[in-house]
Structures are given as C-alpha cells and as structure tokens.
Amino acid sequence: MTVIELRSKRIAHEIPAIRLAAKAGINRCRLSSLECGHLQPSGSELRQLEVALRQLIEAKSAIREAAIAAGWPGAEATG
C-alpha cells in the first residue's frame, strides 16, 4: 500500500489523522508531510501506519456493532 492509498483509506473510514499518527507512534506533522508527498516513509514506518490503520478500522467496526446490538440510536446509519 502506498501512502496515498493509506490516506484515501483513512479518509474513507473517517479515521482522524491525529488518531492514526498516535496509534502508529509517529508525529502528526510527519504524517501530514508523508500524506502530502513531501516525505517518503521508510518501509517499517509504512508498515506501522498500515497496521495502525487496520487496527483503528477494526476497533471502529467493533464499536459500531456493539452500539447496534445495544440499540444505540442512529448506530445503524453510521459507517
């Protein structure tokens, strides 16, 4: 996955950049520079971002499923 693909996926899943940066253990400004193409990530840094994004997407999905199961109003409508 490229940084551009990673950014697109992050946006599609409505994951804030600051949350991804924190989860991946990198500075938010560095993530911004990576996503804008001003810097190139190392292989390990890109892998950290991919893993962190996957975990955040999975957590968001689990939270949504729990909200639906509990009958939380509007949970079915969120993605």
N, C-alpha and C positions, 0 to 999 in steps of 0.2 A: 504494500500500500504506500502511496506517496503522501506527502504532507498535504497536498491539495485534496486528495481523496479523503484523507483523515478529517480535514476541516469540513468538507461537504457532509460527511457522515455525522460529525459533531453537531453541525447546524441542523441537519435533518432530524436528529433525535433531541434537539433542544437542550443540549448539554452546554452550560456556560464555559467559556474558555478558562476562566479563573478556576473553575472546579476541575477541569481536565489538567491544567497545569499543576494544581495542588496534588491531585491523585498521582500524577506521573513524577512528581518531585522535581519539577523544573520551574523556573521563574516565569511569571505571566508575560512579562515583556519579551522574554526569549521565545515563548510560544507564539506570540504575535509576529515576531520577526520571522520565525520559521513558516508560519501560515501565509505570510505576505511574500515569501520567497527571498527575503533579504539575507537569510542564513540557511545553510544546509545542515540537516541533522546528521549526527553520527548514526551508524547502524543500530547501536544499542539505545540511543535516545529515541529513534523512531519506534523501536520495539517497545520501549517503555510507554510511549504515547498510545500505541495500538492496544496494548494490554490494559492500560488505564481506561481508555475509551470503551473497550469491550466490557470491562467490569462496571463502569458507570451506566452503560446502556442496560446491562443485565439487572443492576440494582433498581434502576428506574422502572423497568418492566415488572419486577417483583413487587415494588411498592404499589404500582398501578393495579396489579392483580389482587393484592391484599385489600386495597381500597374498594375494588369492585365486590369482592367477597364479603366485605363488611357493610356493603350498601352505601358507601360514601357518595353523596350527591355529586353528579357530574363526572364521576371517575370513568364511566364507560366512554365518554366523549373525548377524553384526553388520549394522546398518543404517546 
